[in-house]
Amino acid sequence: MLIHVRPIAISLAVTAFFAVSFIGLFYGLTPFTCCKRAFLCAAAIYLAASIAVNIVNAILTSAIIESHTNKQKETQRAG
């Protein structure tokens, strides 16, 4: 079963957006600066999470395929 990319990436990006914006406001930056930095961070986190989940999906897919081929080979040898 593959992992859905978009919900995970969006959740991480939204969390990062608010975390960076609150940290920026805590350190006294202007709201516009906080928004720009938070947006850039959220975009970077979204891309990184998407790539990471796609890599995990590729690994899972290859493992599933290998498992099925091994089962087919075993049944052919036994039968």
C-alpha positions, -999 to +999 in steps of 0.1 A: +000+000+000+015+033-011+017+064+009-003+095-003+022+123-010+001+154-010-015+153+025+018+146+042+037+173+023+009+199+029+007+191+066+044+195+071+045+227+050+017+243+070+033+233+103+066+248+091+049+279+079+034+287+112+065+277+132+087+300+112+063+328+113+059+326+151+096+324+156+101+354+134+075+374+153+090+363+186+124+378+175+108+411+165+107+408+127+081+427+107+050+407+097+059+410+060+094+396+066+080+368+087+055+360+059+081+359+032+105+337+052+077+314+063+064+310+027+099+302+014+104+277+042+070+261+036+077+257-001+111+241+006+095+217+032+068+208+007+093+200-020+115+180+004+086+161+019+073+153-016+106+140-027+111+120+005+077+103+003+082+095-034+114+078-025+097+058+002+070+049-022+095+037-048+112+015-021+079+001-010+068-006-046+101-024-053+097-045-021+062-055-029+071-065-065+101-085-052+079-102-026+053-112-052+080-125-076+095-146-049+062-161-040+055-170-076+089-186-079+083-207-048+049-219-060+064-228-094+091-248-078+067-266-054+041-273-081 
